[in-house]
C-alpha cells in the first residue's frame, strides 16, 4: 500500500461523501483539500463537519483564536493558512493574526486569556498551568466555555494531525512565517 496521499476527487469517494462534496461546493465554493482527505473514510468527513459545526458558547472570533494558536503549536501550515483566511473574514487583521498565533492578544484582554490558555494546554499536552486556567476564568470564561474551548482544541488537533500525516497540499493563500514578523 502506498503511503503517498493524493487529494481524492469527487469520483473517488463514496456516494455519501460525494453529497457532502456537493454541499461544500455550494456553500464554500470549493472542497478544501483537507476536507477531501477526510473522505478517504466513509464517515469521517461527515463526523468532522458535525463536530466543527456544533452549537457552541464561543463566538466565531474566539474559535479562530483557538484554531490559530493550536495550529501554530502543532506547526500545521495547512490549518494556519486556512484559518488566516477565515480569521480575516471574521475581522482580524494580518498583524492581529500573527500576534494571536504567538499566543498573545494585546488588543483584547479576554481573547488574550483565551490565547494564553490555549497555547499553554496545547503545549502541555492537556495539562494547563493553574495560572493559565485561572486567567481564563478571571477574563470571564466559565466552565461551559471551558468545555467548548477543549472541544475546539480537539477538533483542530484532529485536522492538524491529518495534515501532518498526509501532507496534502495547501489550497489557501499560504500563511506567513512568524519569523518574518519584527
C-alpha positions in Angstrom: 0.0 0.0 0.0 1.3 3.5 -0.9 1.9 5.9 1.9 1.5 8.9 -0.5 -1.7 10.7 -0.2 -3.4 12.4 -3.2 -6.4 14.6 -2.6 -9.4 12.4 -3.5 -11.6 13.7 -6.3 -15.4 13.6 -6.1 -15.4 10.5 -8.4 -13.0 8.7 -6.0 -15.1 9.0 -2.8 -18.2 7.3 -1.6 -21.7 8.4 -2.6 -22.3 9.8 0.9 -19.1 11.8 0.7 -20.0 12.9 -2.9 -23.1 14.5 -1.4 -21.0 16.3 1.2 -18.6 17.5 -1.6 -21.6 18.9 -3.4 -22.8 20.8 -0.3 -19.3 22.2 0.2 -19.1 23.3 -3.4 -22.4 25.2 -2.9 -21.6 26.7 0.5 -17.9 27.3 0.3 -17.3 27.4 -3.4 -14.8 24.5 -3.4 -13.9 21.4 -1.4 -10.8 22.2 0.7 -8.1 19.6 0.2 -8.1 18.8 3.9 -11.9 18.1 3.9 -11.4 15.9 0.8 -8.7 14.0 2.6 -11.2 13.1 5.4 -13.3 11.4 2.6 -10.8 8.6 2.4 -13.0 7.3 5.2 -16.7 6.7 4.7 -17.9 8.6 7.8 -15.0 10.8 8.9 -15.9 13.9 6.8 -19.5 14.0 8.0 -18.4 13.3 11.5 -15.8 16.0 11.4 -18.2 18.6 9.9 -20.8 17.8 12.6 -18.1 18.4 15.3 -16.9 21.5 13.6 -20.4 23.0 13.2 -21.8 22.0 16.6 -23.5 24.6 18.7 -21.1 26.4 21.0 -20.9 29.1 23.7 -17.9 30.6 21.8 -18.0 33.3 19.2 -16.5 32.7 15.7 -13.6 35.1 16.7 -12.9 33.0 19.8 -12.9 29.8 17.8 -10.5 31.3 15.3 -8.1 32.3 18.1 -8.1 28.7 19.3 -7.7 27.4 15.7 -4.8 29.7 15.1 -3.0 29.0 18.4 -3.4 25.2 18.2 -2.3 25.1 14.6 0.8 27.2 15.4 1.8 25.0 18.3 1.3 21.9 16.1 3.1 23.5 13.2 0.3 22.9 10.7 0.9 25.1 7.7 -2.4 23.9 6.1 -4.5 24.9 9.1 -2.6 28.1 9.7 -3.2 29.1 6.1 -6.9 28.2 6.2 -7.5 29.9 9.5 -5.6 33.0 8.5 -8.0 33.4 5.6 -11.0 32.6 7.9 -9.7 34.9 10.6 -9.5 37.8 8.1 -13.1 37.1 7.1 -14.0 37.4 10.8 -12.4 40.8 11.2 -8.9 40.1 12.3 -6.0 42.0 10.5 -2.9 40.2 9.3 -0.9 41.8 12.2 -3.5 40.6 14.7 -3.5 37.1 13.3 0.3 36.9 13.6 0.1 38.1 17.2 -2.7 35.5 18.0 -0.5 32.7 16.6 2.1 33.6 19.2 -0.4 33.0 21.9 -0.8 36.7 22.9 -3.5 39.2 22.1 -2.6 42.8 23.1 -5.7 44.3 21.5 -8.3 42.3 23.6 -7.9 41.2 27.2 -10.4 38.3 27.1 -9.0 36.9 23.8 -5.5 37.3 25.4 -6.5 35.0 28.2 -8.0 32.5 25.7 -4.9 32.5 23.6 -2.6 32.1 26.5 -4.7 29.2 27.9 -5.0 27.5 24.5 -1.2 27.7 23.9 -0.4 26.5 27.4 -2.8 23.5 27.4 -1.7 22.5 23.9 2.0 22.7 24.6 1.5 20.9 27.9 -0.5 18.0 26.3 -3.8 18.6 28.0 -2.5 19.7 31.4 -2.8 23.5 31.7 -0.9 25.5 34.3 -3.1 26.7 37.2 -2.1 30.3 36.2 -3.5 29.9 32.6 -6.7 28.3 33.9 -7.3 31.0 36.5 -6.5 33.7 33.9 -9.2 32.2 31.6 -11.8 32.3 34.3 -10.8 35.7 35.6 -11.2 37.0 32.0 -14.9 36.0 32.1 -15.0 32.4 30.7 -16.9 29.8 32.6 -17.0 26.0 32.9 -19.3 25.7 29.9 -16.9 27.8 27.8 -14.0 25.7 29.0 -15.7 22.5 27.6 -16.3 24.3 24.3 -12.7 25.5 24.2 -11.5 22.0 24.7 -13.8 20.7 22.0 -12.4 23.2 19.5 -8.8 22.3 20.6 -9.6 18.7 19.9 -11.3 19.5 16.6 -8.3 21.5 15.4 -5.8 18.9 16.7 -7.6 16.2 14.5 -7.1 18.4 11.4 -3.5 19.2 12.3 -2.7 15.5 12.7 -4.5 14.5 9.4 -2.5 17.2 7.6 0.7 16.2 9.3 0.3 12.6 8.4 -0.8 13.1 4.8 1.0 16.3 3.8 -1.8 17.2 1.4 -1.2 20.5 -0.5 -2.3 23.8 0.9 -5.1 25.3 -1.2 -5.4 28.6 0.7 -3.0 31.6 0.5 0.0 30.3 2.5 0.3 31.9 5.9 3.3 34.0 6.7 6.0 32.5 8.9 6.2 34.1 12.4 10.0 34.7 12.0 9.2 37.3 9.3 7.5 39.5 11.9 9.6 42.1 13.7 
